[in-house]
Amino acid sequence: MNVIHDPVGIFALLLASVLFSAWLSNVFRFNIAVILLIFGIIAGPEVAGLLDSGAVLQILGSIGIVYVFFFAGLSTRISTRFPRHDAYGKIPFNKRSPQFFVWTVIPALTGIAIGFVIGKSPLQAAAIGIFFASAGIASSLEENYMKFSSLESYGLPGSVSLLVVFVLLALDAVAGGADARRCIFVLASGCILAGVIWSLFPRLASIFLRRIKSVGVIEGWFLFFLVFTASYAASFLSIPNWFTAYIAGIALSSAAMTTSGSGTGRILLKDDIFSPAAFFLMGVSIHISEFSSNTQWLVWGGIFIAGGLAARMLVAFFSKRIALMKGPMLGLAVPFTTFSLAISWILYSSGIFDAPLFMGAIALALVTGIISNSLMKKASSAAKVLSSNPTEKAAFVIPNRILIALSKPSSIPHLLELGAILHGADNRSPLFPLVVHSPEDSEIAQSAGSETILATAVMKLSGMQKSVLPLNVEAINPGLGILESAIQKNADTIVIGWNKPPRLAHAFFGNIIDQIVSGSNSMVLVARGRFPWKSSKQILAIFPPLVDMHSGYEAALQCIKRFARDSFATLHCFIPKDYEEQLADLWKITFSSINYKISTFSTWREIPDLFQKAATVHAAIVLVSARPGEASWSPAFERLPHILAENLPEANVLMLYMPSYNEQREQPSPQPAPPVEVEAASSPQRAEASNAEALLLESVRAGRIQVNMQGSALAEGIYKIIFSAFPNGEKKQLRALADHCIEMLQRQPIEIEPGVVLLHDRLENIPYPMVCFGAQKTGYRLSALESPVQIIVLILVPVHQSADEHLRFLADIAALFRMRNLRQRLMDANEPEDLLSYQ
């Protein structure tokens, strides 16, 4: 058969192999890289004769090897690069060192022994040893992270793969004819290069990422520019480009994080054609004729595969006993992944591995992949925590762990209320109110802004009988900070506010919301609140075509059900014509306790008029949407929220992006107990009431409560509260504190509830936290608020107070409002002592 030399024909054959390999991988759960290698062998010159390793495949394959090693570097876990988020770095050294020994020395010695058994040279035996040591699944894989939640350290430690790459560099130099001095020079150059890249690349990436607003393609290409430029420059020092790419991947891992990866937010780097081309080229380049010269290759191949399996089982066995690892270590330790195949290709192309050894590596990757998939599937089934009790099962249905991103003070009450509604009545998971601040903000600005918002969230949610775990995150990019926090807390739902129309005509949401929607597979709810969500009288919900085929469809219905049930609103659903039969059966079950009706539409253009006619006072609009690229997503949906928000300016608008979870990710993972949770519902009410009343008694005796205040100026009221609370304080400092509080109220007033405002600050010269209250019956007028300010709550805490003490203090204050009707008591009292006589 004639060899194809036309680049278009070669590319078409490559794409056909990729597509067919992906299908076979889906059906049989084989490693797609192994299937591509097999197709390459079939298409190669010694089987079908369709291709040879010509210039086109050489270019694509060479770039693909760089890609493979770069992405291997990205997923390598190095604790000094992630000091706060890396689980491996948290393991004590006395446990980490035996783990490193188990993952390197045992498989390496096994490989060396197998090499000598099958009659290989010392160089080849050493190469087999590092190949055996390269196996195992890195802990950053999305599948494993979602199956086994996780501060546990699973899979291949980053130090192991780093050592393997350095040994591979030395073996490659020896195979190239380098003497001992030359080999030492190459290794020294590699170490120096690693140091330069480690210190320089993260800074360059940080500078570049700060200068641009969008996230995605531009950032990805910039990172690839750094990788390929460094790889080319390093080649003049006789350092292979794959080595430089791997080191660059480690250095840039913090700038290239992906939310669907290890648990940190990353810029999304799209799948490429170069990596498949690399494995396809490997198959094309294999010399099958070498098998005829070795009649015992089948026997040696069997020993090689058996030795590889034995090495990985020993790793799993000793990892569970020496390194005290937990979980399904066998499934994680066994597989030889694409990283191992890339290493075997480097060894083959340098002449260290012959064709039978390379084919043995491919067979080992195929066999171990099948074994690992089977073991992981069984472990996933065993890890299910849902019981057969329908009521217990309902408690874990998404939305379950909800993160609420807070920024604008005006939207805080609506977002917290929405989060509490979606949280449900029987949910024992905490709510996660989150504030992201810039590292460039001063400590004073952070205290005045972030902590005041979080204190408000704790008090409001505790008043709703909800567990709360507030998060104060520092991040240059707010969107990535939110995504990273959501993954760390294993949040399945993100709630974020939308306040103003966009400046660009083609965009509905801003950059931060776009990042969250495109960068997360969790359910994302973008909300615009005009009135309390529980005051909704009518819910107008629109569903796109094929919505019932989406994996997150039932989670979306669960959200709408909770919303309608808590607000007692009428549900009016709009669906595409001819879709009523597909949706009706599930709706009858889900919405059985809700008053709902269905209307249909033919085209998207009809919806604004339909909504305009159907909407009543206090209407809430819910738009159920998929993400771009999913089957149930429609381009027409992009403009629809904007149009409806403009046509119905007084309506609440909720854009609901359905979660894109596969079967494993839908199963709830074991939830680690959070370090601090203000559990209003589960705490003993008697003890909580006692603590709250003791706080009230102490505030009355110290003169920190002012009731029946006179005067109409808010500033006058704040001055009176502060000067009464500190009668012996220095007047200049007290005046500065009062002026600061007045400025905070004027700039961003935060209401706990209508008529009650919260002020929060940290002071250096107070030994313990304190709270001050002020009440004015007619109320102070504040232009930013609709209701007059009748109650002022001022919380002052020491600068160095721990988070645990801070949250307990806020919980006590919230208990006063929730359990002891403090607002009414403050309004009714003529003297502070009247509060103590309340029965």
N, C-alpha and C positions, 0 to 999 in steps of 0.2 A: 504494500500500500504506500502511496506517495506521502512523504512527510509534508506537513503543513508549515509553510514559512510566512504566509501572510499574517501580519500582526492582528488583523481583525479576526481571522479564523482562529488563531491561537487564543485570543481573548474570548471568543464565543465558546470554544471548547472548555476553557477554564471556568467560565460562568456556568456552563451546563454541569460540570463536575461539582461545583460549589452547591448548586441547587439540589442536585440528586443526592449529594452527601448530606446536606441538611435534612432532607426528607428521610433518608435511611437512619440518620442519627436520632431523629424524632421517633421513628417507629421502633428501632431496636435498642435505643439508648446507648449506642456506641459513641466513642470519642470521634468527633467530626474530623479532627486532624488525621487520625489513623485512616479513616475512609478516604480522605483526599490523597493520602500517600498511596493507598491501594489503587485508586483511579489513575494516579500518576504513573504507577508501574504498568498498568494495563495500556495506557496511551503511549508509553515510552517506546524507544527504538527496538527494544528486545522482545516486545510482545506484539502489540497492534501496529507499531511503527508510525503512529500518527504524528508524534512530536519527537524532537530531540531537544537537548538543553541548549537552545539557541539564545541569541541576544535578548529577545523579548522576555523569555522566562527567566533568564539570568538577572535582568534588571529588576523585574517584579519580585523574584525570589530573594535577591540580596536585600532589597528594601524590606521585604517581609520578615527576614531574620532580625533586622534591626527593630522592627515593630514588636516581634515576639519578646525579645529581651527587654525592650523598653517597658512593655506592659508587665513583664515579670518583675522588673524593678519597682513599678508602681504598686504592686500588690505585696511587696516584701515588707514585713513588719520589723522596723528598727525602732527600739524604744526611745533613743535619743532624738529621733525625728518627731515622735509623737509623745512627748513627756506626759501629757494629761489624758490621752485617749487610748494609749496602747496597753492592752491587757497583758501582753507578754512582759512588758517592762515592769509591771506591778508584781510579778512573781519574784520572791526573794532569791538572791544569788545562789544560796545553797540548794534550791530546788531547780534553778535555771541551768546550772552547770551540768547536773546529771542528765537533764533533758537534752542539752546540746550534745552530750556524749552519746546518748542513746540514738539521736537522729543522725549522727555523723559516723562515729567509730564503728558501731555495730554493722550498718549496711555496707560501709566501706570495706571492712575486713571480710565480710561475707563475699562481696564482689571480687576482692583480690584473690580469695581462696578459690572461688569458682573459676577465675581466669587461669590460675595455675592448673586446676583440675582438667580443664579442656585444652591445655597445652599452649597457652598464650604467653607472650613475652611479658617481662615485668612492666613495661610501659602500657601494654594493652590491659594487663591485670589492674593496674592503677586506674586506668580509664573506666573499666567496668565498675570499680569501686565507687568512683564519684558519680557514675550514672545511677547506681543503686541508691546512693545518698540523695540524689536530686528528687526523688519521688515524694509524694504527699501533697495534700491540698492545702494551699495557703489559707489562712484564716479570714482573708478578706472576701472570699467568694460569697456572693449574695445568697445562694441557696443554703449554705451552711449557717450563715448568720441568722437567717430568718427561721431556720428549723430549731436552732439551739441558741436561745437568748441567754444572755451572754456577757458576762465579764470574764468568762472562762477562756483560757487560751487553747484553741484547737488548731491542729494542723501543723504545717511546716514552719518552724521558727525562722525568722528572717536571717539570723546569723548563719544558719546552715546553708541556705542558698547563696549567701555572700561568699562563704568559704568555698563552695563548689565552683563558683565562677572564677575565683582567683586561682584555684588549682587547675581548672580548665585552661586558663590563660598560660600557666606554666607548661602544661602538657602540649598545648598548641605550639608554644615556642620550641620545645624540645623536638616535636615532630617536624618542625620546619628546619631543623639542622642546627639550632642554637646550642652553643656550648654552655658550660656552667656560668661563665661571666656574663654572657649575653642574656641568659635566662634570668639572672639576678637583676640585670639592667631593665629588662622588660617588666618584671614584677615591681621594681622600685618606681619605674615610670607610671605603672598602673596605680600604685598607691598615691603618688603625687597628684596624678590626674584626678583620682577620686577625691582627694582633699580639696583641690581647686574647684571642682564641680560642686562638691558638697557645700562649700562656703559661698560660691558665687551665684549659682543658678537660682536658688530660692529667692535671693535678693532681687535678681533681674526679673523673675516672674512676679514678685510682689510689686515692684515699681510699675511694670507694664499693666498688671491687672487693676491697679489703682487708677490708671489713666483712662480706662475705658469703662463704658456703662453697661454694655450688653454682655451676656454670658453665653458661651457656646463655641461657634466655629472659629472665631478670631483667636480666642484663647488657645484652642486646640492647635491651630496652625502655628502659633507663636511657640508653644512648647515643642512641637515637632521641628521647628526651625532651630531651636537651641540644640536638640538632640542630634540632628543630622549635621549641623555645623561642627559641633564638638567631635562627632565621630570621624568626620573627614579630616579635621585638624589633627586628631590623635593618630591617624594612620601614618603620619610622617614620623612618629616615634615608634613605629612597628607595633602599635597597639590595635588589635582588631576592633572593627566598628561595633560588633555585638557587645563587647565588654564595655565600651564607652556608653552605649545605649542603656545597658543595665544600670550602671552607676548613675546616669542621668535620670533614669526612672525613679531610683530611690530618692535622689535629691529633690526631684520635682513632685514627689508624691503628695506633699501637703498642698501644692498649688493645683493639682489635677485630680482632686477627690471627686468621686461620684457617689451620689446618694443611693444608688442601688448597689453599692459595694459594701465595704467593710463597716460601715457605720459612721463614716464621716462624710461631709458634704464635698462633692467634687464637681469640677467642670466636666460635663458629659462629653467623652471622647467617643465618637461614633465608630461602628464597625467598619473595617476597611477591606479592600480586596487584596492587599499586599500579603497579609498573613496567610490566607488560603493559598495564594500563589506560591509562597515559600514551601508549604508542605506538598503542594502539587509538584513543584520542581524537584523536591527530594525524591519523590516516587519516580519521576522521569529519569533522574540521574543514576538510579541504582543499576549496577551491572549484574544482571541475573546470571550471566555466563560464569561468574566466579563460583557458583554453586556446583557446577560440574567438576571442578578441580578438587572439590572437597567432598568425598563420599560420605563422611561421617557428620556432615553439617546438621542432619536431622537429630542425631543423638545429642550433639553438643548444644543444639538449640533448645532441646528439651531440658537439659541440665541448666542452661542459662535462665530459662523461664522459671524453673523450679527454684533456683537459687534466688532470683529476684523476688518471688513470692515469699520465700522463707525469710529473706531480709526484712521485708515490710511487716510480716507478722511478728517478727522479733521486736521491731520498733514499737508496734502497737502494744505488745505484751509488756515490755519494760517501761513504756510510757505510763501505763496505768499503775505500775507498782513503784517504780523509782521516782518518776517525776510527779506522782500523785495527781495524774490527770483524770478527769471525769468525762463521761459521755461516750459516744460510739467511736472510739479512737481507731478501731480497725478499719471502718469505712473511710475515715479521713486519711489514715496513714498509708493505705495500700496503693492508690492509683499513681501510675506514671503519666503525668499530664503533658500538655504541649511544651512546657518548659523542659521536661525530660527529653522529649523528642527533639527539641531544638539542640540540646546538648549532644545527643547522639549524632545528629547531623554534623555538628562541628567536628566531632571525633571522626566521623566517616570521611568528611571532605578533607581532613588533614592527614588521612591515611592511617590513623591509629585503629579505627574499627574497619574490619573488612565487611563485605556484603552480608555474609551469614550473621555476623554480630549485629549489624544494623537492622536486618530483618528480624532478629531475635528481639531487639528493642521495640520494634513496631508491634510484634506479636505480644510482648509483655504489656505494652500500653493498652492493647485491645483487651486482653484477658483481665488485667487488673481493673480496667474501667468497668467492665461488666460486673465483676465481683463487688466493686465499691458501690455501684448504683444499686445493686440488690441489697447490700448491707444497709445503705443509707435509707432505702425505701422502707425496710423493716424497722429501722430505728425511728423513722418519722412516724410510722404507724403506732409504734409503742409509746411515742411521746405525746399522743393526743390526750388532752386533759378535759375534754368536754364529756359530760356524763350523758346518759340516755334520758335524764329528767328534762323535759322541755323547758321548765321554768329556769333551771340552772343553765341550760344551753343558751337561752335568750339573753342571759346576763352577760355573756361573752361575745355576742354578736357585735360586729362593727356598727356604729362607733363605740369604742371601749376606752382606750387610752387617748385622751383628747388634749392636744396642745393648742393654747389660745395665744396668738401673737398680738401684743398690745403696743400701741405707739401713740395714737392721737387720744388725748384725754376725753374728747367729746364722744368717741366711739366705744370707750371702755365699758360702760354699763350694758350697752346692747350686746357686745361680744361676749361678756361674761354670762349674761342671761341666756344667750343662744347656746354657749358651751354647756351650761347647766341643764338646759332642756335636752340636748342631744345625749348628755351623760346618762340619762335615765334614772329611774328610782332605785333600782337594786344593784347598781354598779359600784363595786368596791375599789376600783382603780382610782387613783387620784386624778384631779384635773391639773394641767400644767400651764398656768399663766406665765408668759415669757416676755421679757423686755430685752432688746438687743441695743447695746450702746457701743459707740465707736471708741477705740483705744485712744483717740486723740482728745476725747472729752476729759475735762478736769475731774478730779475726784469729787469736788463740790457739786459740779453739774450732774454727775452720775447720781449722787446721793439725793439731790433735789428732784431729779426726774424719775430714774428707774425705781428707786426704793419706794417713792411715794405711790407710783402706779402699782407696784407689787403689793404694797401694804393695803391699798384699796381692794385689789383683787382677793387677797386673803380674807379680808373682813367680809366682803360681799358674798364670796363663795361659802365661807364658813357659816354665814347667816342662812344660806340655802341648804345647810346640812350636807356639804360636800367636802371630801378630802381634798387638800390642796398641797401642791409641791411647787412653789414659785421658782422661776429660773431667771437669773440675771446674767446675760451672756455678753461677752466682749467679742466683737467681730468687725473687720473692715467692711465686709459686704453683709448687710443685714439678711438678705435672702439666704446666703450660704450658712449664716449663723442659725437661722431658723431650721433649715434642713438638717444641719448637723445635730442640733438639739433634739429634733424629732426622732432621729435614728438612735441617738444615745438613750433616750427614754422609751424607745420601742413604741412610739405613738403611732396609732393607725389612722388618726384624723387630725388635720390641721385647720384651725379656724383663724381667718385673718380678715381685717376690715378694709373697706373701700369707701373713700370719702368724697373725692372730687372727680369730675369728668376729666378724661385724659386730654393732654394738649394736642396729641396727634390724632387726626381724624380716623386713622385705621386701627387704633388701639383702644381697647376698653380698659384694661388694667395697666398698671405701671410695671417697671422693670422688676421690682421685688416680687410682685405677685406672679409675674410671668416665670421667674426663676423657680418659684415654689411649685407652680403647676407643672412645668416641664421637667423639673428635677426630682420629683417625688412620685412614687407609686401609691402613696397613701391617699385616702380621701381628703380632698381640699375643699373647704367651704369659704367662699368669698362673700362677705356680707356687707350690705349697706342698710343701716338702721335709721328709720325716721321716727319710730315710736317703739315702746316695749314689745318684744316679740310675743309675749303671752297675751297681749291685747289684740292680737290679730283676730279678725272676725271671719276672714276668708283667705284661703290659700289657693293661689292659681299656679298649678304645677304643669310644666311642659316637658314632654319626653321625646327624644329623637327617634328616628327609625332604628331598628335592630337593637334597641336598648336591652331587650330581654336576652340577647346573646352575650352581653358584657359580663365579665366576671364580678364586677362590683355592683350589679343591678340590685341585688337583694339588700346590700348595705345602704344604697340610696333610698329604697323603700322604707328601711328601718328608720332612717333619719326623718323622712316625711311623716311616718307614723308617730314618732315621738313628738314631733312638732305639733301635729294636729291634735294629738291626745292631750298635751299639756295646755294648749291654747283654747281648746274646745271650738276650734274653727271648722267651718265647712270646707271640705277639700274638693276643688274643681280641677280635674285632670284633662289636659289637652294632649291628644296623641295623633299620629299620622293616620289618615284614612286607611281602612283595611287592616289595622293592627289590633283592633279591639279583641278579637278572639285569642290572639297570642298572649295578651296581657291579662285577660279577665280572670282566669283561674287563680293565679297567684294573688291578684288584688283582692279577690273575695276572701282569701284567708288572711292576708296581711292587714287589710283595712276593714275587717269584720266589725270592729267596734267604732268605726268612724263614719260619719255622714259624708259620702262622697258621690260625685257624679262625673260622667265622662263626656267630653266633646271632641270632635275630630276636626282636622284641618287638612287641606289638600297641598298647600304650599306654605313656605315660611312667611311669605309676604302677607298672608292672612292674619298672622298671629297678633301684630300690634292692634289691629282693629278689633279682633275678638277679645283681647284683654281690655281694651278701652271700654267696650260695651259691658263686659262681665264684671269689672272691678267695682267694688263698693268701698265704703269708708273702712280704714284700717285693713287694707288688703296687703297680703304678702305674696310676692312673686318668687317661685322656686324654679330655676332652670337646671334640669338634670343634663349633664354633658359628659361626653368622653373627652379624651385628650387627642390632639391632632395625630393622625396616623392610625387611630383605632377604627374599627369597622363602623361603630355607631356615631362617629364624629362627622359633623357636616360643616363645611366652610361657611354656610349661611348663618351658623350659630354664633360666629365671631361678632357680628354687628348687632345681633338681637338684644343682648343685655343693654347695650348702649341706647338703643331705640326705646326699649321698654322703660329704662330709667328716666329718659327724657319725657316720654309721654305720660308717665305716672310718677311725678316727682315726689309725691307724698307717700308712696308705697315703700314698704321694705322689700329689698331685693336680695335674693340668695342664689348665688351661682354654685352648684354642687357638682364637683368633678369626681366621678366615680373612681374607687380604688381599682388599680390594675394588679390584682393578686392572683398568683397561680394557686393550685390546690394546696401546696404545702404552706404558702404564706397566709392562707386564710385560717389555718389552724392557729389558735392562740398559743404562743410560747409561754413557758413558765415565767411568771412575772417576779423578778427579784424585788424584795422588799426595799422601798426607797429609804434613804437614810433619815429623812425627816418628813413626816406627813402630818398636817394638822387635821386630824380625823375627828370632825365635829360629830359625825353620826355614831362612830364606834366608841368614843370616849365616854366614860360614866358621867351622866348628866349631873349627878349630885356633886361629884368632885369638881366638875367644870363650873357649876354655879357657885360653889364655895370659893374657888379661886377668883372668879369674876367679882363677887361681892367683896372679897378682901381687897381687890384692886380699887373698887369704888370707895370703900371705907378709907383707905389710905389717901386717895385723891381728895376726899372731902376734908379730912383732918389737916392735910398739907396746904389747903387753900387753893387747890388747882381747879376748882369748879366754880364757875360764875353763872348764876341763873337770874332770870328776870332783868337782863341788862337793858339799860336805857340808851337813847341816842340812835341816830339813823345812819351813822357812818361806820362802815365795816372796819376801817382802819382803827377807829376808836375802840371798837370791841376787841380787836386783836391785841392792841396795846394793853387793855385792861386785863385780859387773860394772862399775858406773859408777865406783866409787872406784879400781878397778884400771886402768880406761881413762884416767883423769885423775889420776895420782898427785900432780901439783903443783897441782891445782885448788883453788879456795877451797871449804872444806868446807861452808859454808852454802849456796852455790849448787849444789854437787853433791847435797846432801841434798834441796834443793828439787826438783832434776831427778828424783832417785830417787822422791821422794814423788809427783811428778806421774805418773811411769811406773806406779807401783803403783796409783794411782787409775784410770788408763786401763785397766789390766788388770782391775780389779775392776768397772769400769763397763761396758766393752764389749770383752771379750777377743776377739781375732781370730786364728783358727788358719790357718796356711798349709796344714797338714795335721795329722791327729791327733797331739797331743803336741808340736807346734811352734807357738809363738805369736810374733807380730810386734808390735813397738813402734816407733813412728815419731814423730820430733819435729824441729822446726827450732830452731836455736840461733843467737844473734847473734855469739858470741865464738869461733867455730871457722872456720878459713880454707878448709876443704875437707870434703867428705862423708866419713863414717866409719861403720863397722859394727862392732858388738860382739856376741860370741856367748857364751852360757853353757849348760853341759850338766850335768844332774843325772840319774844313771842310774836311780834309783827314781822320780823325778818329784815335782813339787810338786802338791798338790791345790788345785784351784780350783773352787768350787761351781758356777760357770756352765758348766764344761766337763766332758764325760764322761771324757775321757782325762787322765791326769796330765801336767803340763807338764814335758817332759824337755829341750826345747831352747828357749832364749829368744834371739830375734834383735832387737837394738836398732839401728835406723838413725837416725843424726843427720846432718842436712844444714844448711848455712848458710841463713840467712833469705832471702838474695837469689840463691840458686842458680837457674840457668835450668832450664826444663822439659826441654830436650834433655839437659843433663848429669845431671839427676835420673833420667831414664828409662834412660840408659846405665848409671848406677850400679846401679839396681835390676835391670837385665838381667844385669849381672855377678854379682850375688848369686844371682839365680835360676839362673844357669848352674852355680854351685857346687853347689847342691842337685840340679840335674837331671843334670849330666854327671859330677860328681866324688863323688857319694854322700856329701855332707857330713854328713848326719844320722848315718849309721852311723859315720863317722870321728870325729865329736865324741863319740859314745857309747863308742867303743872306746878313745879316747885317755886316757892317764893324765897326760900333760903336753901343753901346747899344741904343743910342737915335734914331737910324734908325728904331727901332721897333715901335716907337710912330708915325711915319709918314706913317704907313701902311694904305692903303685904301682898 
